[in-house]
Amino acid sequence: MTDDIVDLYLATGDFHEAVRQSGLPTHIAHLKLIKSGRLTIQDKIQYGSRSARLGGLAEDLFQKYVPEATDANKYFQKNNPTYDFWFDGLTIDVKYSSMASKKNSQSYHWHFRTKGDQDFIVAFLERKPGSELERPFILLIPMQFLTDKNDLHVSPSGRWFNEFQIEAEELQPLLSDYAQLRKDGLF
């Protein structure tokens, strides 16, 4: 029961199972794994709050659509406060929002924080109540459009939804186009 927690964690891919097999107290195991740099984004998906889990799943979905993007949380700083991904000179913050509606109302909206110094926000929006990240709507929003905004309220009939919505297969090509503009000194 004294196997190295890092080896157990890497072998099982499961924080709680590695702790159980090691016999270490949870906090000691957690500290050792933090020091090793081996904790993955999956930990917040599997063991965090619902919103943390969905945010982590949205980051996984972004990575699926933009595989060349570097995960800032994994390679630069865990829970990087400025952005989640770096892609060819661009910084991207990934957001998730469930659908929300007012009491006794048929209308709905999404809401997420936009504060930060990143170049883009990629927002994954729940398509219908309870669907979470099953075929979400995707918004690609350059921060130049979000001056003096700390959060964004998006409605299906509004500009944000209609002007910045993209398809999943457009995400990487659009970011590549922006990256080229940055290299050319135009963005």
ABEGO torsion letter per residue (X at the ends): XABBAAAAAAAAGBAAAAAAAAGBBAAAAAAAAAAAGABBAAAAAAABBAAAAAAAAAAAAAAAABAABBBAAAAABBGBAABABBBGGBBBBBBBBBBBBBBGBABBBBBBBABEABABBBBBBBABBGAEABGBBBBBBBAAAABGBABBBBBAABAAAAAABBBAAAAAAAAAAAAAAAAAGAX
